[in-house]
Amino acid sequence: MSYVNETVIPDNPYKGLTFLEVKRIQYPVWGHQIVGGFLLLVLIGGFMENLLIMFIFWKNKELLSPTNIFILAVAIGDFGMACLGVPLPIIGALNGKWFMGEFLCKWQAFVVYFVGLSQMYLLMAVSVDRYVVITKPHLALRITKKVAIACMASCFGLAFFLALMPLIGWSSYGLEASGVFCGLRWEDHSARNTSYIAMIFFFCYFGPIGVMIFSYYHLFMAVKMRNRNTVLDVNSRVARRNIKIEIRLLKSCVVMCLVYWAVWTPYAIVSLSQVCGYSDSIPLVLTEIPRATAKSQIVWNPIIYVATNKQFRDAFYATLPCKRLREKVQKPPEERGKTHDRPDEDHETTNV
């Protein structure tokens, strides 16, 4: 009786799985959980900061100039992102994979794209508003609060329309490469998906960025020229004060736009790479971190606006509950008098 040595070869555990599914299985759960912890901090910070911004506008109605109406709209959108767009990705990341079903996946993707697109259009509207007010003074009076509210509604309406399209057949929402977030199916190369993605890259990213670059370039040139002219005029005290106020508000708007580009551009680059067919060569960590970074926008906008806008900063200080803390962060009037030659320049009550 003879015995034959037989080596039993186990079945391939990845048999029948796609390359992307294998990458998801091999990716460490703790990597997702680190991102989930980061998003939890973003949720807490974004919720509290934007709630405070809305409260300050509610308590200080005089702050609601046409430009600040757009800023309020940005805060409302960021607050909506914190409440509706961030919690589900946190749960998915901490769990290590998405487990909440297709409906909630599409809902989360819709909310994120709706808010993200509306923020881009609102920042573009702010740049156009600043452009008209500073470079076209004869048209500035036409930008009333009603006009600003109508433009704000248009920004939200256009963003809603574009974000709704994947739900009714033009492109589609689904699980992204990381396996914990939901968004557009970037790797889908069908005609309807490719056409939609091409459209949003042009009309929702490159187009608005082009408008903002055009507006802010001409703004800086106009402010530079106006400042040069007023310096030569010894009787232009009020004009110089108005220019300083315009520059401060302009800085706030420009920094907000730059931060928006900074946090969303990595995600746009990764998404475009997937559209071009490089999905398999992109590590999962590079598809997950840019997505989480983009959501951190809701934290930066309130910080930027409080830090760069003195009128709003004073209103923020006034909301602090502790009198001793308010006195500590606010300079006393006599100290302000030592710092500035013209104390009245600190009172930015204009609605430019």
C-alpha positions in Angstrom: 0.0 0.0 0.0 1.5 3.3 -1.1 0.9 6.7 0.2 1.1 9.9 -1.9 2.1 13.1 -0.2 -0.6 15.6 -1.1 -0.3 19.3 -0.4 -3.6 21.0 0.1 -3.7 24.5 -1.4 -6.2 26.7 0.4 -8.7 28.6 -1.6 -7.8 32.2 -2.4 -9.6 34.4 0.2 -9.8 37.2 -2.4 -11.3 35.0 -5.1 -14.1 36.8 -7.0 -13.3 40.2 -5.5 -12.3 43.3 -7.5 -8.9 45.0 -7.0 -10.7 47.9 -5.1 -12.5 45.5 -2.8 -9.2 43.7 -2.0 -7.6 47.1 -1.1 -10.5 47.9 1.2 -10.1 44.6 3.0 -6.4 45.1 3.4 -6.6 48.7 4.6 -6.2 48.9 8.4 -9.4 49.8 10.4 -7.4 52.1 12.6 -6.6 54.3 9.5 -10.4 54.9 9.0 -10.8 55.5 12.8 -8.1 58.2 12.8 -10.0 60.0 10.1 -13.3 59.5 12.0 -11.7 61.1 15.1 -10.6 64.0 13.0 -14.1 64.5 11.6 -15.6 64.3 15.1 -13.4 67.3 16.0 -14.5 69.0 12.8 -18.2 68.4 13.7 -17.9 69.8 17.2 -15.9 72.9 16.1 -18.0 73.5 13.0 -21.3 73.2 14.9 -20.3 75.5 17.8 -18.5 78.1 15.7 -21.2 78.5 13.0 -24.0 78.5 15.6 -22.1 81.4 17.3 -21.8 83.2 14.0 -25.5 83.0 13.4 -26.2 84.1 16.9 -24.0 87.2 16.5 -25.9 88.2 13.3 -29.2 87.6 15.1 -28.2 89.9 18.0 -26.5 92.5 15.8 -28.9 93.3 13.0 -26.7 96.3 12.0 -24.1 93.8 10.8 -26.4 92.6 8.0 -25.0 94.6 5.1 -25.4 93.1 1.6 -21.9 91.6 1.8 -22.5 90.1 5.2 -25.7 88.5 4.1 -23.6 86.3 1.9 -21.3 85.6 4.9 -24.3 84.6 6.9 -25.4 82.3 4.1 -22.0 80.7 4.2 -22.4 80.1 8.0 -25.8 78.6 7.5 -24.5 76.2 4.9 -21.6 75.2 7.1 -23.9 74.7 10.0 -26.1 72.5 7.8 -23.0 70.5 6.8 -22.1 70.0 10.4 -25.6 68.8 11.3 -26.4 66.7 8.2 -23.2 66.0 6.1 -20.6 65.0 8.7 -22.2 62.7 11.3 -22.8 59.7 8.9 -19.2 59.7 7.6 -18.0 59.8 11.2 -20.0 56.7 12.0 -18.8 55.0 8.8 -15.1 55.9 9.5 -15.2 54.8 13.1 -16.8 51.5 12.1 -14.2 50.9 9.4 -16.7 50.6 6.6 -20.1 51.9 5.4 -22.9 49.9 6.8 -25.9 52.2 6.7 -27.4 51.2 3.4 -27.8 52.7 0.0 -30.5 55.3 0.9 -28.4 57.0 3.6 -25.3 56.7 1.4 -27.1 58.8 -1.4 -28.5 61.2 1.2 -25.1 61.9 2.7 -23.5 62.4 -0.8 -26.4 64.7 -1.8 -26.0 66.9 1.3 -22.2 67.2 1.0 -22.4 68.2 -2.7 -25.3 70.6 -2.2 -23.5 72.4 0.6 -20.1 72.3 -1.1 -21.5 73.7 -4.4 -23.5 76.4 -2.6 -20.5 77.6 -0.7 -18.5 77.9 -3.9 -21.3 80.0 -5.5 -21.7 82.1 -2.4 -17.9 82.9 -2.3 -18.1 83.8 -6.0 -21.1 86.1 -5.3 -19.0 87.8 -2.6 -16.2 88.4 -5.0 -18.6 89.9 -7.5 -20.2 92.0 -4.8 -16.8 93.4 -3.8 -15.9 94.0 -7.4 -19.0 96.1 -8.1 -18.9 98.1 -4.8 -15.2 99.1 -5.2 -14.6 99.3 -8.9 -18.1 100.4 -10.0 -19.3 102.9 -7.4 -22.2 104.1 -9.6 -23.7 100.6 -9.4 -23.0 99.9 -5.8 -26.3 101.4 -4.6 -28.1 98.8 -6.7 -26.7 96.0 -4.5 -29.3 96.3 -1.7 -30.2 93.7 0.9 -33.1 92.4 -1.2 -30.7 91.9 -4.1 -28.2 90.1 -1.9 -31.0 87.9 -0.5 -32.1 87.1 -4.1 -28.5 86.2 -5.1 -28.1 84.1 -2.0 -31.3 82.2 -2.9 -30.1 81.7 -6.4 -26.8 80.3 -5.2 -28.6 77.7 -3.0 -31.1 77.0 -5.8 -28.5 76.3 -8.4 -26.5 74.1 -6.0 -29.6 72.2 -5.2 -30.4 71.6 -8.8 -27.0 70.3 -9.7 -26.8 68.1 -6.6 -30.2 66.7 -7.4 -29.2 65.5 -10.9 -27.4 62.3 -9.8 -30.5 61.3 -7.9 -32.7 61.4 -11.0 -30.4 59.8 -13.5 -27.7 62.2 -14.6 -24.6 60.5 -13.0 -25.2 58.7 -9.7 -24.1 58.7 -6.0 -22.5 55.7 -4.4 -19.8 54.4 -2.1 -16.4 56.1 -2.8 -13.1 54.2 -3.1 -12.3 54.5 0.6 -15.4 52.4 1.5 -16.5 54.8 4.3 -17.6 57.9 2.4 -20.3 58.3 -0.2 -20.2 60.7 -3.2 -20.1 60.6 -7.0 -19.0 57.5 -8.8 -15.8 59.0 -10.2 -14.6 55.6 -11.6 -17.8 55.2 -13.7 -16.8 56.0 -17.3 -20.3 55.9 -18.8 -21.4 58.8 -21.0 -24.0 60.2 -18.6 -21.5 60.1 -15.7 -18.6 61.5 -17.6 -20.7 64.4 -19.0 -22.0 65.3 -15.6 -18.5 65.3 -14.1 -17.2 67.4 -16.9 -20.0 69.9 -16.4 -19.4 70.3 -12.6 -15.7 70.7 -13.0 -16.2 73.5 -15.5 -19.3 75.2 -13.9 -18.7 74.4 -10.3 -15.0 74.6 -9.9 -12.9 76.2 -12.7 -15.6 78.7 -13.7 -16.2 80.2 -10.2 -12.5 80.2 -9.5 -11.9 82.1 -12.7 -14.6 84.7 -11.7 -13.0 85.1 -8.3 -9.5 85.5 -9.7 -10.8 88.1 -12.2 -12.7 90.0 -9.5 -10.0 90.1 -6.9 -7.3 91.0 -9.3 -9.2 94.1 -10.5 -10.1 94.8 -6.9 -6.6 95.0 -5.7 -5.6 97.2 -8.6 -8.5 99.5 -8.0 -7.8 99.8 -4.3 -4.1 100.4 -5.0 -4.9 103.2 -7.4 -7.5 104.8 -5.1 -5.2 104.6 -2.2 -2.4 106.3 -4.2 -4.8 109.1 -5.2 -6.1 109.8 -1.7 -2.6 109.9 -0.2 -2.0 113.0 -2.4 -5.1 114.7 -1.1 -4.7 116.1 2.4 -8.5 116.6 2.7 -9.4 113.0 2.0 -9.6 111.7 5.6 -13.0 110.1 5.1 -11.9 108.5 1.8 -8.8 107.0 3.4 -10.9 105.6 6.3 -13.4 104.1 3.8 -10.5 102.5 1.8 -9.1 101.0 5.0 -12.5 99.5 5.8 -12.9 98.2 2.3 -9.4 96.6 2.5 -10.2 94.9 5.8 -13.4 93.4 4.4 -11.7 92.5 1.2 -9.0 90.6 3.1 -11.7 88.6 4.9 -13.3 87.6 1.6 -10.0 86.7 -0.1 -8.8 84.6 2.8 -12.1 82.7 2.9 -11.8 81.9 -0.8 -8.2 80.8 -0.5 -9.0 78.5 2.3 -11.9 77.0 0.3 -9.6 76.3 -2.6 -6.9 74.9 -0.3 -9.3 72.3 1.4 -11.2 71.3 -1.7 -8.5 71.2 -4.4 -6.8 68.0 -3.1 -10.2 66.3 -3.3 -10.8 67.7 -6.8 -7.3 66.4 -8.0 -7.9 62.9 -6.6 -11.4 62.8 -8.1 -10.1 64.0 -11.5 -7.4 61.3 -11.4 -10.1 58.6 -10.8 -12.1 60.0 -13.7 -9.0 59.7 -15.9 -8.7 56.0 -15.1 -6.0 56.0 -12.3 -8.3 54.6 -9.6 -6.3 51.4 -9.0 -3.0 53.2 -8.6 -4.3 55.7 -6.0 -3.7 54.5 -2.4 -6.9 54.5 -0.3 -5.4 56.9 2.1 -5.1 59.5 -0.6 -8.8 59.1 -1.4 -9.9 59.3 2.2 -7.8 62.1 3.7 -8.7 64.8 1.0 -12.4 64.0 1.5 -12.1 64.6 5.2 -10.0 67.7 4.7 -12.7 69.2 2.4 -15.2 68.9 5.2 -12.9 70.9 7.6 -14.0 74.0 5.7 -16.8 74.4 8.1 -14.3 75.1 10.9 -12.1 77.7 9.1 -14.7 80.1 7.8 -15.9 81.4 11.2 -12.3 81.7 12.5 -11.3 83.7 9.4 -14.2 86.1 9.6 -13.8 86.8 13.4 -10.0 87.2 13.0 -10.0 89.5 10.0 -13.2 91.7 10.5 -12.9 94.1 13.3 -16.6 95.1 13.4 -17.6 91.5 13.6 -14.8 90.7 16.1 -16.1 93.4 18.5 -19.6 91.9 18.2 -18.1 88.5 19.0 -16.3 89.9 22.1 -19.6 91.4 23.3 -21.2 87.9 23.3 -18.6 86.5 25.7 -20.5 85.6 28.9 -17.6 86.5 31.3 -17.1 90.2 31.9 -13.5 89.6 33.0 -12.8 87.7 29.8 -14.4 90.5 27.7 -12.2 93.1 29.3 -9.1 90.9 28.8 -9.6 90.5 25.0 -10.9 94.0 24.3 -8.6 96.9 24.4 -9.8 99.8 26.6 -10.6 103.1 24.9 -7.6 104.9 26.2 -5.3 102.1 24.9 -7.0 102.4 21.5 -6.4 106.2 21.6 -2.7 105.6 22.0 -2.5 103.2 19.1 -4.5 105.2 16.5 -4.2 108.8 15.5 -7.9 108.9 14.5 -10.0 106.8 16.9 -13.1 107.3 14.8 -11.5 105.1 12.2 -12.1 102.0 14.4 -15.8 102.3 14.2 -16.6 100.5 11.0 -20.3 101.2 10.6 -20.3 101.5 6.9 -22.0 98.9 4.8 -19.5 98.7 2.0 
